[in-house]
Amino acid sequence: MSPQPPSGLAEDKERETNVLIEAAPESPAKAAEDDGPGRQLSPAAWLRMLARELHWSFVLGVVATYGVSQGLGGGINRVASDYYWKDVQRVQPSVAQVYQGITSIPWMVKPLWGLLTDVLPVAGYRRRPYFILAGFIGVIAMLIISLHSKLHALFALLALMAGSASVAIADVTIDACVAENSILYSHLAADMISLNGFCSSVGGLIGFSISGFLVHAIGAQGALGLLTIPSALVILSGMVLKEVHTPNFPYGQAHKKFVEASGKMLTTLKCPEVWRPCVYMYVSLALSVDIQEGMFYWYTDRKAGLSFHEGFIGFMFAVGSVGSLIGVILYQNILKDHSFRSLLFSSQLMLSLSGMLDLILVLRLNLKMGIPDYYFAVIDEGVSKMINRVKWMPLLVLSSKLCPTGIEGTFYALLMSIDNIGGLTGQWVGGLLLHLLRITRTEFNNLWAAIMIRNVMRLLPLALLFLVPSSDPNSTLLPSDLLNEDDDGEGDRMENIELTSLAVDRGSFPDKSPQECGKNREGLDVEQDDDGVSLLANRG
């Protein structure tokens, strides 16, 4: 399921910029007249438009990373790992909650992966090698956990962390692509985020749909072993990624570039337009206490719980993916032009209210309403995931708008890592809450109290909504000095394009001319966040 240009970087990319300028014969505006993002398109036409303007290999990278690795693979991993800790390692729900948080630690060092992809190319490429590395790590980690029949809990945790690192590295690499293209093609920023969410939701739907049957048929370890397939697809997407080759990279200057990139990142974080949203982002996630492992153990307990079997658990989570997909569609077609603040207020409030569905289910009030547990649990999961997605989408768009040019991968990764640290805090607080309320493998009497505490805590971030800008996703949030690194703005502007070398396949689609890029950048600067009153932006 977390991306600034130092002046030293622009010079190294000048050669790439010249290649890109020569290879970009025309603006995508002409194509937009037919399949433009300004009017409603069918899903097929929408994908064709994105593939034409952003290059098909970029779209393939999004599908492989978000759709297959995070979506389908994440769906299988979610169910299989829950059953792995419960039935294979036989740990308590509070311990499983903490372990699930630990496996997300690689997502918290995403700035490191982002820094590597931005300033340290391998064999002349900045993105492709990291996709390939991520894929190989995932293949090895999942083979270890699936083939070792009596793996110690510590080594199992390390293997799952390695698998998580595999997905995180691929994620930060494609995030860098999204962030760069969001600045260069600002009119497609919301579309790219919607593509990410669409692929993730569809992949998750498929993954959850088959996960329960896989666990029942081949066990939790066998299901985890199948995650080598998404990792292999990430390797393939890295091999075919369209990217400009820059030979003779001065590796002796890599340390200098790391220092410059880190300095730029620190400077950006000091900007009120950035740190204020980051505060809201962390707090809103940290206060969204996660007690999912307690709910899972209760769902599957045969005596004190609902005794749901593996197939139904997978089906229930699949319905959650449908709800998530509906959330993406709602955002893309109805909500994407609403202001960040108003949309986050509504979604945070609805998130707290939707948590009451868990309380109704745990207290068995649904039976008094005449609704069977199976139906109510499915409704609960679908509604909760839909609202979560609606809340998450504007945060992602806002994150892409907070990334200065040059090291987009690094800074977007930093923003995502803040998300993940907030999520980890929420998971560990949830684990502590389960422990304090004495919720164990077989004892669930106080589960209702944990749900009530969680629902109340979800309301607390509303007090910090003043940190979120009231502007909409079409506004520019960063000051112009962070968007333009050089005085003339041109060398800096093209710094974004290192991955938009993706968009340079002359035969596949029309691209922006340098003049139009300049106009687009001017538009971004003029549109700069006019939200001087709001104490700033939330991140996504």
C-alpha positions as CSV (number, residue, x, y, z in Angstrom):
1,M,0.0,0.0,0.0
2,S,4.0,6.0,1.2
3,P,8.5,12.7,-3.9
4,Q,13.2,19.0,-5.6
5,P,16.0,19.8,-7.7
6,P,19.4,20.7,-6.4
7,S,21.3,22.7,-8.9
8,G,23.9,20.0,-9.3
9,L,21.4,17.6,-10.8
10,A,20.2,19.8,-13.6
11,E,23.6,19.9,-15.3
12,D,23.8,16.1,-15.5
13,K,20.4,15.9,-17.1
14,E,20.9,18.6,-19.7
15,R,22.0,16.1,-22.2
16,E,18.8,14.1,-21.6
17,T,16.8,17.2,-21.9
18,N,18.2,18.0,-25.3
19,V,17.4,14.5,-26.5
20,L,13.8,14.8,-25.2
21,I,13.3,18.2,-26.8
22,E,14.3,16.9,-30.2
23,A,12.2,13.8,-29.8
24,A,9.1,15.7,-28.8
25,P,7.6,16.8,-32.2
26,E,4.2,18.1,-31.0
27,S,2.1,18.8,-27.9
28,P,-0.4,16.3,-26.5
29,A,-2.9,19.1,-26.7
30,K,-3.7,18.0,-30.3
31,A,-4.4,14.5,-29.1
32,A,-6.4,15.8,-26.3
33,E,-8.8,17.3,-28.8
34,D,-9.9,13.8,-29.6
35,D,-9.4,11.9,-26.4
36,G,-8.6,14.8,-24.1
37,P,-8.8,14.6,-20.3
38,G,-11.1,17.5,-20.3
39,R,-14.1,15.5,-21.4
40,Q,-15.6,12.2,-20.3
41,L,-14.0,9.2,-21.9
42,S,-14.8,5.5,-21.9
43,P,-12.4,3.4,-19.8
44,A,-10.8,2.1,-23.0
45,A,-10.4,5.5,-24.6
46,W,-9.1,6.9,-21.3
47,L,-6.4,4.2,-21.1
48,R,-5.5,4.8,-24.8
49,M,-5.1,8.5,-24.1
50,L,-2.8,7.9,-21.1
51,A,-0.7,5.4,-23.0
52,R,-0.4,7.8,-25.9
53,E,0.6,10.8,-23.8
54,L,2.6,9.1,-21.1
55,H,3.9,6.1,-23.1
56,W,2.7,2.5,-22.9
57,S,5.6,1.3,-20.8
58,F,4.7,3.8,-18.1
59,V,1.2,2.5,-18.1
60,L,2.5,-1.1,-18.0
61,G,4.7,-0.1,-15.0
62,V,1.7,1.2,-13.2
63,V,-0.3,-2.0,-14.0
64,A,2.6,-4.3,-12.9
65,T,3.3,-2.3,-9.7
66,Y,-0.1,-1.1,-8.5
67,G,-2.3,-3.7,-10.2
68,V,-0.4,-7.0,-10.0
69,S,2.2,-6.5,-7.3
70,Q,0.3,-4.3,-4.8
71,G,-3.2,-5.1,-5.8
72,L,-3.4,-8.8,-6.7
73,G,-0.3,-9.7,-4.7
74,G,-1.4,-7.6,-1.8
75,G,-4.8,-9.3,-1.7
76,I,-3.2,-12.7,-1.6
77,N,-0.6,-11.6,1.0
78,R,-3.2,-10.0,3.2
79,V,-5.2,-13.2,3.7
80,A,-2.3,-15.7,3.5
81,S,-0.2,-13.8,6.0
82,D,-3.1,-13.5,8.4
83,Y,-3.6,-17.2,8.3
84,Y,0.1,-17.8,8.4
85,W,0.5,-16.0,11.7
86,K,-2.7,-17.5,13.1
87,D,-2.4,-21.1,12.1
88,V,1.3,-21.7,11.2
89,Q,3.1,-19.5,13.8
90,R,0.1,-19.6,16.2
91,V,0.6,-16.1,17.7
92,Q,-1.8,-13.9,19.7
93,P,-3.8,-11.3,17.8
94,S,-2.0,-8.4,19.5
95,V,1.4,-10.0,18.5
96,A,0.2,-10.5,14.9
97,Q,-0.9,-6.9,14.8
98,V,2.6,-5.8,15.9
99,Y,4.2,-8.2,13.3
100,Q,2.1,-6.8,10.5
101,G,3.3,-3.4,11.5
102,I,7.0,-4.5,11.5
103,T,6.6,-5.9,8.0
104,S,5.7,-2.4,6.8
105,I,9.0,-0.9,8.1
106,P,10.6,-1.0,4.6
107,W,7.9,1.4,3.5
108,M,9.2,3.9,6.0
109,V,12.6,4.2,4.4
110,K,11.1,4.9,1.0
111,P,13.1,8.2,0.9
112,L,16.3,6.1,0.7
113,W,14.9,4.1,-2.3
114,G,13.7,7.4,-3.8
115,L,17.1,9.0,-3.3
116,L,18.8,6.1,-5.0
117,T,16.5,6.2,-8.0
118,D,16.9,10.0,-8.4
119,V,20.7,10.5,-8.0
120,L,22.4,7.1,-8.5
121,P,21.7,5.5,-11.9
122,V,22.9,2.0,-12.5
123,A,24.4,1.2,-16.0
124,G,23.1,4.5,-17.2
125,Y,19.5,4.1,-16.1
126,R,17.7,5.7,-13.1
127,R,14.5,3.6,-12.9
128,R,14.9,0.2,-14.7
129,P,17.5,-1.3,-12.4
130,Y,15.5,-0.6,-9.3
131,F,12.4,-2.4,-10.8
132,I,14.6,-5.4,-11.6
133,L,16.2,-5.4,-8.1
134,A,12.8,-5.2,-6.4
135,G,11.5,-8.1,-8.4
136,F,14.5,-10.4,-7.5
137,I,14.2,-9.5,-3.8
138,G,10.5,-10.5,-3.9
139,V,11.1,-13.8,-5.7
140,I,13.8,-14.9,-3.2
141,A,11.9,-13.8,-0.1
142,M,8.7,-15.6,-1.1
143,L,10.5,-18.8,-2.1
144,I,12.2,-18.9,1.4
145,I,8.9,-18.6,3.3
146,S,7.0,-21.0,1.1
147,L,9.6,-23.8,1.0
148,H,10.7,-23.8,4.6
149,S,8.3,-25.9,6.6
150,K,9.4,-25.0,10.1
151,L,10.7,-21.5,9.7
152,H,11.3,-19.7,13.0
153,A,9.0,-16.7,13.6
154,L,12.0,-14.3,13.5
155,F,13.2,-15.5,10.1
156,A,9.6,-15.6,8.8
157,L,9.2,-12.0,9.9
158,L,12.5,-11.1,8.1
159,A,11.3,-12.9,4.9
160,L,8.0,-11.0,5.0
161,M,9.9,-7.8,5.5
162,A,12.0,-8.5,2.5
163,G,8.9,-9.2,0.5
164,S,7.5,-5.9,1.7
165,A,10.8,-4.2,0.7
166,S,10.4,-5.6,-2.8
167,V,7.0,-4.0,-3.2
168,A,8.2,-0.7,-1.6
169,I,11.2,-0.3,-3.9
170,A,9.0,-0.9,-7.0
171,D,6.4,1.4,-5.6
172,V,8.8,4.3,-5.0
173,T,10.2,3.9,-8.5
174,I,6.8,4.1,-10.2
175,D,5.8,6.9,-7.8
176,A,8.8,8.9,-9.1
177,C,7.4,8.4,-12.6
178,V,4.0,9.6,-11.4
179,A,5.4,12.6,-9.6
180,E,7.5,13.7,-12.6
181,N,4.6,13.3,-15.0
182,S,2.2,15.0,-12.6
183,I,4.4,18.1,-12.8
184,L,5.0,18.0,-16.6
185,Y,1.5,16.9,-17.4
186,S,-0.4,18.7,-14.6
187,H,-3.7,18.3,-16.4
188,L,-3.3,14.6,-16.1
189,A,-2.2,14.5,-12.4
190,A,-5.7,13.4,-11.2
191,D,-6.0,10.9,-14.0
192,M,-2.7,9.2,-13.1
193,I,-3.7,8.9,-9.5
194,S,-7.0,7.5,-10.6
195,L,-5.2,5.0,-12.8
196,N,-3.1,4.0,-9.8
197,G,-6.2,3.5,-7.7
198,F,-8.1,1.7,-10.4
199,C,-5.3,-0.8,-11.0
200,S,-4.8,-1.3,-7.3
201,S,-8.6,-1.9,-6.7
202,V,-9.1,-4.2,-9.6
203,G,-5.9,-6.2,-8.7
204,G,-7.0,-6.3,-5.1
205,L,-10.5,-7.5,-6.2
206,I,-8.9,-10.4,-8.1
207,G,-6.4,-11.2,-5.4
208,F,-8.9,-11.3,-2.6
209,S,-11.3,-13.3,-4.7
210,I,-8.9,-16.1,-5.1
211,S,-6.9,-15.8,-1.9
212,G,-9.2,-17.7,0.4
213,F,-9.5,-20.6,-2.1
214,L,-5.7,-20.6,-2.5
215,V,-5.1,-20.8,1.3
216,H,-7.7,-23.6,1.6
217,A,-6.2,-25.5,-1.4
218,I,-2.4,-25.1,-0.9
219,G,-2.1,-23.6,2.6
220,A,-0.9,-20.2,3.7
221,Q,2.7,-20.9,2.8
222,G,1.8,-22.2,-0.7
223,A,-0.3,-19.0,-1.3
224,L,2.6,-16.8,-0.2
225,G,4.9,-18.8,-2.6
226,L,2.7,-17.7,-5.5
227,L,3.7,-14.1,-4.9
228,T,6.9,-14.8,-6.8
229,I,4.7,-14.3,-10.0
230,P,4.0,-10.6,-9.4
231,S,7.6,-10.1,-8.5
232,A,8.6,-11.6,-11.9
233,L,6.2,-9.3,-13.7
234,V,7.9,-6.3,-11.9
235,I,11.2,-7.6,-13.4
236,L,9.7,-7.7,-16.8
237,S,8.2,-4.1,-16.6
238,G,11.7,-2.9,-15.6
239,M,13.3,-4.5,-18.6
240,V,10.9,-2.9,-21.1
241,L,10.6,0.5,-19.4
242,K,11.2,3.4,-21.9
243,E,14.0,5.5,-20.4
244,V,16.8,7.6,-21.8
245,H,20.2,6.0,-21.3
246,T,22.9,8.3,-19.8
247,P,26.3,6.6,-20.0
248,N,29.4,7.8,-18.3
249,F,27.7,8.9,-15.1
250,P,30.2,10.6,-12.7
251,Y,29.8,8.2,-9.8
252,G,32.6,10.1,-8.0
253,Q,30.1,12.9,-7.6
254,A,27.4,10.6,-6.2
255,H,28.1,11.6,-2.6
256,K,27.8,15.3,-3.6
257,K,24.5,14.6,-5.2
258,F,23.2,12.8,-2.2
259,V,24.1,15.8,0.0
260,E,22.5,18.2,-2.5
261,A,19.3,16.1,-2.7
262,S,19.1,15.8,1.1
263,G,19.6,19.5,1.4
264,K,16.9,20.2,-1.1
265,M,14.6,17.8,0.7
266,L,15.2,19.5,4.1
267,T,14.6,23.0,2.5
268,T,11.3,21.8,1.1
269,L,10.2,20.3,4.4
270,K,10.8,23.7,6.1
271,C,8.3,25.3,3.7
272,P,5.0,25.8,5.5
273,E,3.1,24.7,2.4
274,V,4.7,21.3,3.0
275,W,5.3,20.6,6.7
276,R,1.7,21.6,7.7
277,P,0.1,19.0,5.4
278,C,2.7,16.4,6.6
279,V,1.6,17.0,10.2
280,Y,-2.0,16.4,9.3
281,M,-1.1,13.3,7.3
282,Y,0.8,11.7,10.1
283,V,-1.8,12.5,12.9
284,S,-4.8,11.4,10.8
285,L,-3.2,8.0,10.2
286,A,-1.8,7.5,13.6
287,L,-5.2,8.2,15.2
288,S,-6.9,5.8,12.9
289,V,-6.2,2.9,15.2
290,D,-5.9,-0.5,13.5
291,I,-7.5,-3.4,15.3
292,Q,-7.9,-5.5,12.1
293,E,-6.1,-8.6,13.6
294,G,-8.5,-8.7,16.5
295,M,-11.4,-8.6,14.1
296,F,-9.9,-11.3,11.9
297,Y,-9.4,-13.7,14.8
298,W,-13.0,-13.1,15.8
299,Y,-14.2,-13.6,12.3
300,T,-12.5,-17.0,12.1
301,D,-12.9,-18.3,15.7
302,R,-15.1,-21.4,15.7
303,K,-16.4,-21.0,19.2
304,A,-16.5,-17.4,20.4
305,G,-16.5,-15.8,16.9
306,L,-18.4,-16.0,13.6
307,S,-16.5,-19.1,12.3
308,F,-16.0,-17.7,8.8
309,H,-14.0,-20.1,6.5
310,E,-11.1,-19.2,4.2
311,G,-13.2,-18.8,1.1
312,F,-15.6,-16.4,2.7
313,I,-12.8,-14.3,4.2
314,G,-11.3,-13.9,0.7
315,F,-14.8,-13.1,-0.7
316,M,-15.4,-10.5,2.0
317,F,-12.1,-8.8,1.3
318,A,-12.9,-9.0,-2.4
319,V,-16.1,-7.1,-1.8
320,G,-13.9,-4.6,0.1
321,S,-11.9,-4.1,-3.1
322,V,-15.1,-3.5,-5.1
323,G,-15.9,-0.8,-2.5
324,S,-12.4,0.6,-3.0
325,L,-12.9,0.6,-6.8
326,I,-16.3,2.4,-6.4
327,G,-14.4,5.0,-4.3
328,V,-12.0,5.5,-7.1
329,I,-14.8,5.9,-9.6
330,L,-16.6,8.3,-7.3
331,Y,-13.5,10.4,-6.9
332,Q,-12.6,10.4,-10.6
333,N,-16.1,11.3,-11.9
334,I,-17.6,13.4,-9.1
335,L,-15.2,14.4,-6.3
336,K,-11.8,15.2,-7.9
337,D,-12.5,18.9,-8.4
338,H,-13.6,19.5,-4.8
339,S,-11.3,21.3,-2.5
340,F,-8.9,19.2,-0.4
341,R,-10.2,20.5,2.9
342,S,-13.9,19.9,2.3
343,L,-13.4,16.4,0.9
344,L,-11.2,15.3,3.7
345,F,-13.6,16.7,6.3
346,S,-16.5,14.7,4.8
347,S,-14.5,11.5,4.3
348,Q,-13.0,11.6,7.8
349,L,-16.4,12.0,9.4
350,M,-17.9,9.2,7.3
351,L,-14.9,7.0,8.2
352,S,-15.7,7.3,11.9
353,L,-19.4,6.7,11.3
354,S,-18.7,3.6,9.2
355,G,-16.8,2.1,12.0
356,M,-20.1,1.8,13.9
357,L,-20.9,-1.1,11.5
358,D,-18.2,-3.2,13.2
359,L,-19.8,-2.4,16.5
360,I,-23.2,-3.5,15.3
361,L,-21.7,-6.7,14.1
362,V,-19.7,-7.5,17.2
363,L,-22.8,-6.8,19.4
364,R,-24.8,-9.0,17.1
365,L,-27.4,-6.2,16.7
366,N,-27.5,-7.1,13.0
367,L,-29.4,-10.3,13.9
368,K,-32.0,-8.3,15.7
369,M,-32.4,-6.4,12.4
370,G,-32.9,-9.7,10.6
371,I,-29.6,-9.4,8.7
372,P,-27.4,-12.5,8.8
373,D,-23.7,-12.2,9.8
374,Y,-22.5,-13.1,6.3
375,Y,-24.4,-10.3,4.6
376,F,-23.7,-7.7,7.2
377,A,-19.9,-8.4,7.3
378,V,-19.8,-8.1,3.5
379,I,-21.7,-4.7,3.6
380,D,-19.4,-3.5,6.4
381,E,-16.2,-4.3,4.5
382,G,-17.5,-2.8,1.2
383,V,-18.6,0.5,2.8
384,S,-15.5,0.9,4.9
385,K,-13.1,0.3,2.0
386,M,-15.1,2.7,-0.2
387,I,-14.8,5.5,2.3
388,N,-11.2,4.8,3.0
389,R,-10.4,5.1,-0.7
390,V,-12.3,8.3,-1.0
391,K,-10.3,9.7,1.9
392,W,-7.0,8.4,0.4
393,M,-7.4,9.7,-3.1
394,P,-7.1,13.5,-2.4
395,L,-4.2,12.8,-0.1
396,L,-2.3,11.1,-3.0
397,V,-3.1,14.0,-5.3
398,L,-2.0,16.5,-2.7
399,S,1.3,14.6,-2.3
400,S,2.1,14.7,-6.0
401,K,1.5,18.5,-5.8
402,L,4.0,18.9,-3.0
403,C,7.0,17.5,-4.9
404,P,9.5,20.0,-6.2
405,T,11.3,19.3,-9.4
406,G,14.5,17.3,-9.6
407,I,14.2,14.6,-6.9
408,E,10.5,13.9,-7.2
409,G,11.1,10.2,-6.4
410,T,12.9,11.1,-3.2
411,F,10.4,13.6,-1.9
412,Y,7.3,11.7,-2.9
413,A,8.8,8.7,-1.2
414,L,9.3,10.9,1.9
415,L,5.7,11.9,1.9
416,M,4.6,8.3,1.5
417,S,6.9,7.2,4.3
418,I,5.3,9.7,6.6
419,D,2.0,8.0,5.7
420,N,3.5,4.6,6.5
421,I,5.0,5.8,9.8
422,G,1.5,7.1,10.7
423,G,0.0,3.8,9.7
424,L,2.6,1.9,11.7
425,T,1.8,4.0,14.8
426,G,-1.9,3.2,14.3
427,Q,-1.1,-0.5,14.0
428,W,1.1,-0.6,17.1
429,V,-1.4,1.4,19.1
430,G,-4.1,-1.0,18.0
431,G,-1.9,-3.9,19.1
432,L,-1.4,-2.3,22.5
433,L,-5.1,-1.7,22.8
434,L,-5.9,-5.3,22.0
435,H,-3.4,-6.4,24.7
436,L,-4.7,-4.0,27.3
437,L,-8.3,-5.1,26.7
438,R,-7.2,-8.7,27.0
439,I,-8.4,-9.7,23.5
440,T,-6.7,-13.0,22.7
441,R,-7.0,-16.0,20.3
442,T,-10.1,-17.1,22.1
443,E,-11.3,-14.2,24.2
444,F,-13.2,-11.3,22.6
445,N,-15.5,-9.9,25.3
446,N,-13.9,-6.5,25.1
447,L,-13.7,-6.3,21.3
448,W,-16.6,-3.9,21.3
449,A,-14.7,-1.5,23.5
450,A,-11.7,-1.5,21.2
451,I,-14.1,-0.6,18.3
452,M,-15.6,2.3,20.2
453,I,-12.2,3.7,21.1
454,R,-11.1,3.4,17.5
455,N,-14.2,5.2,16.2
456,V,-13.8,8.1,18.6
457,M,-10.1,8.5,17.8
458,R,-11.0,8.7,14.1
459,L,-12.8,12.0,14.8
460,L,-9.8,13.7,16.4
461,P,-8.0,14.6,13.1
462,L,-10.9,16.9,12.3
463,A,-9.4,19.4,14.7
464,L,-6.3,19.7,12.5
465,L,-8.1,20.3,9.2
466,F,-7.0,23.9,9.2
467,L,-3.6,22.6,8.1
468,V,-5.2,21.4,4.8
469,P,-5.4,23.9,1.9
470,S,-8.9,24.8,0.8
471,S,-7.6,24.9,-2.8
472,D,-8.5,22.2,-5.3
473,P,-6.3,19.7,-7.2
474,N,-5.8,22.0,-10.1
475,S,-4.0,24.6,-8.0
476,T,-0.2,24.7,-7.6
477,L,0.8,24.5,-3.9
478,L,4.5,25.0,-3.9
479,P,6.3,28.3,-4.1
480,S,7.8,29.1,-7.5
481,D,11.4,28.9,-6.2
482,L,10.8,25.2,-5.4
483,L,9.3,24.6,-8.8
484,N,12.1,26.4,-10.7
485,E,15.6,25.6,-9.8
486,D,17.4,27.8,-12.3
487,D,16.9,31.5,-12.9
488,D,15.7,31.0,-16.4
489,G,13.6,28.1,-15.3
490,E,14.3,26.0,-18.3
491,G,17.1,23.7,-17.1
492,D,15.1,23.1,-14.0
493,R,11.8,22.5,-15.8
494,M,13.3,19.8,-17.8
495,E,14.7,18.2,-14.7
496,N,11.3,16.6,-14.3
497,I,11.6,14.8,-17.5
498,E,14.2,12.3,-16.6
499,L,11.5,9.7,-16.5
500,T,9.3,11.4,-18.9
501,S,11.8,10.1,-21.3
502,L,9.0,7.6,-21.1
503,A,7.0,10.0,-23.1
504,V,9.4,10.3,-25.9
505,D,8.6,7.5,-28.2
506,R,8.2,9.5,-31.4
507,G,6.1,6.8,-33.1
508,S,3.7,6.1,-30.3
509,F,2.3,9.4,-29.4
510,P,2.6,13.2,-29.7
511,D,4.5,15.0,-26.9
512,K,4.9,18.5,-25.6
513,S,7.0,21.0,-27.4
514,P,9.4,23.0,-25.3
515,Q,7.3,26.2,-25.7
516,E,4.2,24.4,-24.5
517,C,6.1,22.9,-21.5
518,G,7.1,26.5,-20.6
519,K,3.5,27.6,-20.8
520,N,2.4,24.7,-18.7
521,R,5.0,25.6,-16.0
522,E,4.1,29.2,-16.1
523,G,0.5,28.2,-15.5
524,L,1.5,26.1,-12.6
525,D,3.4,29.0,-11.0
526,V,0.6,31.5,-11.6
527,E,-1.9,29.1,-10.1
528,Q,0.2,28.8,-6.9
529,D,-1.8,28.1,-3.8
530,D,-3.8,31.1,-3.1
531,D,-4.8,29.6,0.2
532,G,-2.9,32.0,2.4
533,V,-5.5,31.8,5.1
534,S,-5.5,28.1,5.6
535,L,-2.6,26.7,7.6
536,L,-2.0,24.3,4.9
537,A,-2.1,21.3,3.0
538,N,-2.7,17.8,3.8
539,R,-0.6,15.3,2.2
540,G,-1.7,12.2,0.5
